């Protein structure tokens, strides 16, 4: 089954990128890693979407001037003063009536099969998550966009996913979780990613 994939991203050089990796990689190294992560994420997204939407911040910067050489995607600036608002506005870019998969650029080795499984589970649930070990999520699949989603959660904190699931449940929306997959935020995450990547 196909879906619309929306990848939420900050633009390197215009907003802070992967600041927790700066001590290990430096600012330029962290930005280069993030650019590579975006490219890998787009390739993963092609498993369920021929042309993913790259929803970028800040809204007043033309993304094609910053992000060059990426795999096939559609780049669109999105309005929002925090990650949750940007995400809700980004989901509105998807055509009405189609399943949506929301990703960031933080899990560059998320298996494509995990996206496909999440989309299939939308036959049984309105929202499906791939959790991260830190209490967030690396993937959210939705049967359709959910109005007011930005009111339901904050990206910060170890209870982000639990809070969002509770907010969705209060509105009568059923949710499901797949097996967790780690994102790459800290030096420890980065080293673990490199080991997984070397063994792939």
Secondary structure as UniProt FT lines:
FT   STRAND          4..10
FT   TURN            13..14
FT   HELIX           19..21
FT   HELIX           22..45
FT   TURN            46..48
FT   STRAND          52..57
FT   TURN            59..60
FT   HELIX           63..65
FT   STRAND          73..77
FT   HELIX           83..91
FT   TURN            92..93
FT   TURN            96..97
FT   STRAND          100..103
FT   TURN            108..109
FT   HELIX           112..121
FT   TURN            122..124
FT   STRAND          127..131
FT   TURN            133..134
FT   STRAND          137..142
FT   TURN            147..148
FT   HELIX           149..151
FT   TURN            158..159
FT   HELIX           160..170
FT   TURN            171..172
FT   STRAND          175..178
FT   HELIX           187..198
//
